[in-house]
């Protein structure tokens, strides 16, 4: 079948050497030159040329996932923890021997910081290993990852996104919660993965007019489509619902804030009628005002 046929196997075209071995697992073993001789490496029957997994001797680590790209000759790796399933390391390379060295280090339990010394293409996500699944340490690790990710992004809006993350981290009530993102909006939970208990505000950056704090995701889901900026109001806190989503417990009643609004902060109902949001030029000022108005409404810190 011609290589450019829409029905041709992209893996067979880009990876004829892998296809000759019959699976990515077998090709990985061959490229390892004996390094993976005693290691369990397997490819699924449904995608033998595109995927392989490498076992690990450490119970708090999951299997290392190796995947082949379909548009260019490149392999990606992802090594996650076994409890939350979140990546501790990742990376891309066109050198399968490098992948084999990373796989061996992952299998043997080599400390995360040392794996890039063995295989330089490996990228540390910022998360740290928490073998005992301590919620406080998992929360700290997730904040570390979130801040590193914001610092490393290669997008035009990266500076604004990083400022959002750092402003949230600087707020003690939010820093005590477990952070996670959805469509680049920052959200919070009183429990860690795999079962999140969502509380607190939803924070997002706007490309042309500052930042938004929403009472929940639906309140700001159309802000990216350039809604009209809400008109300023002189008395909003005293008559508006809180921007933070209350905890499911009865110990977090809806709070009321001061009667005056800081300059540059406008509050209005969302256009879809589901919740309220704040548009602000200074996220740190808005978060400071929210905390002083009653940060306990964010929900209990992770313990």
MOPE-V31570 format. One record per residue. RES is the residue in three letters. SS is DSSP state (A for helix, B for strand, O for the rest). PHI is phi in whole degrees, 0 to 359 (none if undefined). Layout:
res=RES ss=SS phi=PHI
res=RES ss=SS phi=PHI
This chain:
res=UNK ss=O phi=none
res=UNK ss=O phi=303
res=UNK ss=O phi=302
res=UNK ss=O phi=269
res=UNK ss=O phi=296
res=UNK ss=O phi=297
res=UNK ss=O phi=259
res=UNK ss=O phi=284
res=UNK ss=O phi=279
res=UNK ss=A phi=296
res=UNK ss=A phi=292
res=UNK ss=A phi=296
res=UNK ss=A phi=285
res=UNK ss=A phi=276
res=UNK ss=O phi=232
res=UNK ss=A phi=298
res=UNK ss=A phi=292
res=UNK ss=A phi=293
res=UNK ss=A phi=300
res=UNK ss=A phi=295
res=UNK ss=A phi=276
res=UNK ss=O phi=93
res=UNK ss=O phi=197
res=UNK ss=A phi=293
res=UNK ss=A phi=299
res=UNK ss=A phi=294
res=UNK ss=A phi=294
res=UNK ss=A phi=295
res=UNK ss=A phi=298
res=UNK ss=A phi=294
res=UNK ss=A phi=291
res=UNK ss=A phi=285
res=UNK ss=O phi=54
res=UNK ss=O phi=93
res=UNK ss=O phi=297
res=UNK ss=O phi=255
res=UNK ss=O phi=302
res=UNK ss=O phi=256
res=UNK ss=O phi=255
res=UNK ss=O phi=284
res=UNK ss=B phi=235
res=UNK ss=B phi=217
res=UNK ss=O phi=239
res=UNK ss=O phi=288
res=UNK ss=A phi=299
res=UNK ss=A phi=284
res=UNK ss=A phi=208
res=UNK ss=O phi=293
res=UNK ss=O phi=271
res=UNK ss=O phi=261
res=UNK ss=B phi=225
res=UNK ss=B phi=206
res=UNK ss=B phi=235
res=UNK ss=B phi=236
res=UNK ss=O phi=290
res=UNK ss=O phi=227
res=UNK ss=O phi=279
res=UNK ss=O phi=264
res=UNK ss=O phi=295
res=UNK ss=O phi=274
res=UNK ss=B phi=254
res=UNK ss=B phi=278
res=UNK ss=B phi=286
res=UNK ss=B phi=284
res=UNK ss=B phi=262
res=UNK ss=B phi=245
res=UNK ss=B phi=227
res=UNK ss=B phi=263
res=UNK ss=O phi=283
res=UNK ss=O phi=258
res=UNK ss=O phi=250
res=UNK ss=O phi=206
res=UNK ss=O phi=281
res=UNK ss=O phi=210
res=UNK ss=B phi=244
res=UNK ss=B phi=246
res=UNK ss=B phi=236
res=UNK ss=B phi=211
res=UNK ss=B phi=244
res=UNK ss=B phi=247
res=UNK ss=B phi=282
res=UNK ss=O phi=279
res=UNK ss=O phi=274
res=UNK ss=O phi=271
res=UNK ss=O phi=74
res=UNK ss=O phi=261
res=UNK ss=B phi=292
res=UNK ss=B phi=264
res=UNK ss=B phi=223
res=UNK ss=B phi=207
res=UNK ss=B phi=153
res=UNK ss=B phi=227
res=UNK ss=B phi=200
res=UNK ss=O phi=256
res=UNK ss=O phi=248
res=UNK ss=A phi=293
res=UNK ss=A phi=295
res=UNK ss=A phi=295
res=UNK ss=A phi=300
res=UNK ss=A phi=297
res=UNK ss=A phi=293
res=UNK ss=A phi=296
res=UNK ss=A phi=297
res=UNK ss=A phi=295
res=UNK ss=A phi=296
res=UNK ss=A phi=296
res=UNK ss=A phi=300
res=UNK ss=A phi=280
res=UNK ss=O phi=79
res=UNK ss=O phi=302
res=UNK ss=O phi=308
res=UNK ss=A phi=306
res=UNK ss=A phi=297
res=UNK ss=A phi=269
res=UNK ss=A phi=296
res=UNK ss=A phi=297
res=UNK ss=A phi=288
res=UNK ss=A phi=276
res=UNK ss=O phi=225
res=UNK ss=O phi=300
res=UNK ss=O phi=285
res=UNK ss=O phi=291
res=UNK ss=B phi=248
res=UNK ss=B phi=273
res=UNK ss=O phi=281
res=UNK ss=O phi=102
res=UNK ss=O phi=289
res=UNK ss=O phi=245
res=UNK ss=O phi=283
res=UNK ss=O phi=233
res=UNK ss=O phi=302
res=UNK ss=O phi=269
res=UNK ss=O phi=58
res=UNK ss=O phi=297
res=UNK ss=A phi=299
res=UNK ss=A phi=295
res=UNK ss=A phi=291
res=UNK ss=A phi=296
res=UNK ss=A phi=295
res=UNK ss=A phi=298
res=UNK ss=A phi=294
res=UNK ss=A phi=290
res=UNK ss=A phi=296
res=UNK ss=A phi=299
res=UNK ss=A phi=296
res=UNK ss=A phi=299
res=UNK ss=A phi=290
res=UNK ss=A phi=293
res=UNK ss=A phi=301
res=UNK ss=A phi=296
res=UNK ss=A phi=285
res=UNK ss=A phi=261
res=UNK ss=O phi=301
res=UNK ss=O phi=245
res=UNK ss=O phi=225
res=UNK ss=O phi=298
res=UNK ss=O phi=268
res=UNK ss=A phi=303
res=UNK ss=A phi=300
res=UNK ss=A phi=289
res=UNK ss=A phi=295
res=UNK ss=A phi=296
res=UNK ss=A phi=299
res=UNK ss=A phi=298
res=UNK ss=A phi=298
res=UNK ss=A phi=292
res=UNK ss=A phi=295
res=UNK ss=A phi=294
res=UNK ss=A phi=295
res=UNK ss=A phi=285
res=UNK ss=O phi=273
res=UNK ss=A phi=306
res=UNK ss=A phi=294
res=UNK ss=A phi=279
res=UNK ss=A phi=296
res=UNK ss=O phi=282
res=UNK ss=O phi=260
res=UNK ss=B phi=276
res=UNK ss=B phi=271
res=UNK ss=B phi=206
res=UNK ss=B phi=238
res=UNK ss=B phi=216
res=UNK ss=O phi=54
res=UNK ss=O phi=66
res=UNK ss=B phi=264
res=UNK ss=B phi=270
res=UNK ss=B phi=229
res=UNK ss=B phi=219
res=UNK ss=B phi=218
res=UNK ss=O phi=270
res=UNK ss=O phi=229
res=UNK ss=O phi=271
res=UNK ss=O phi=297
res=UNK ss=O phi=270
res=UNK ss=O phi=240
res=UNK ss=O phi=276
res=UNK ss=O phi=242
res=UNK ss=B phi=286
res=UNK ss=B phi=218
res=UNK ss=B phi=72
res=UNK ss=B phi=281
res=UNK ss=B phi=253
res=UNK ss=B phi=246
res=UNK ss=B phi=213
res=UNK ss=B phi=261
res=UNK ss=B phi=249
res=UNK ss=O phi=296
res=UNK ss=O phi=234
res=UNK ss=O phi=207
res=UNK ss=B phi=93
res=UNK ss=B phi=226
res=UNK ss=B phi=227
res=UNK ss=B phi=243
res=UNK ss=B phi=246
res=UNK ss=O phi=290
res=UNK ss=O phi=197
res=UNK ss=A phi=301
res=UNK ss=A phi=295
res=UNK ss=A phi=290
res=UNK ss=A phi=238
res=UNK ss=O phi=290
res=UNK ss=O phi=248
res=UNK ss=A phi=293
res=UNK ss=A phi=291
res=UNK ss=A phi=258
res=UNK ss=O phi=54
res=UNK ss=O phi=288
res=UNK ss=O phi=296
res=UNK ss=O phi=292
res=UNK ss=O phi=296
res=UNK ss=O phi=288
res=UNK ss=O phi=299
res=UNK ss=O phi=227
res=UNK ss=O phi=275
res=UNK ss=O phi=226
res=UNK ss=O phi=240
res=UNK ss=A phi=296
res=UNK ss=A phi=290
res=UNK ss=A phi=238
res=UNK ss=O phi=244
res=UNK ss=O phi=296
res=UNK ss=O phi=296
res=UNK ss=O phi=280
res=UNK ss=O phi=269
res=UNK ss=B phi=287
res=UNK ss=O phi=294
res=UNK ss=O phi=296
res=UNK ss=O phi=300
res=UNK ss=O phi=285
res=UNK ss=O phi=283
res=UNK ss=O phi=276
res=UNK ss=O phi=238
res=UNK ss=O phi=289
res=UNK ss=O phi=298
res=UNK ss=O phi=258
res=UNK ss=O phi=240
res=UNK ss=O phi=243
res=UNK ss=O phi=297
res=UNK ss=O phi=275
res=UNK ss=O phi=248
res=UNK ss=O phi=247
res=UNK ss=O phi=295
res=UNK ss=O phi=299
res=UNK ss=O phi=90
res=UNK ss=B phi=242
res=UNK ss=B phi=236
res=UNK ss=B phi=239
res=UNK ss=B phi=201
res=UNK ss=B phi=293
res=UNK ss=O phi=289
res=UNK ss=O phi=294
res=UNK ss=O phi=274
res=UNK ss=O phi=78
res=UNK ss=O phi=251
res=UNK ss=O phi=90
res=UNK ss=B phi=227
res=UNK ss=B phi=217
res=UNK ss=B phi=245
res=UNK ss=B phi=251
res=UNK ss=B phi=219
res=UNK ss=O phi=272
res=UNK ss=O phi=230
res=UNK ss=A phi=295
res=UNK ss=A phi=296
res=UNK ss=A phi=294
res=UNK ss=A phi=296
res=UNK ss=A phi=294
res=UNK ss=A phi=299
res=UNK ss=A phi=293
res=UNK ss=A phi=297
res=UNK ss=A phi=293
res=UNK ss=A phi=294
res=UNK ss=O phi=280
res=UNK ss=O phi=139
res=UNK ss=A phi=293
res=UNK ss=A phi=297
res=UNK ss=A phi=289
res=UNK ss=A phi=291
res=UNK ss=O phi=108
res=UNK ss=O phi=293
res=UNK ss=O phi=297
res=UNK ss=O phi=296
res=UNK ss=O phi=231
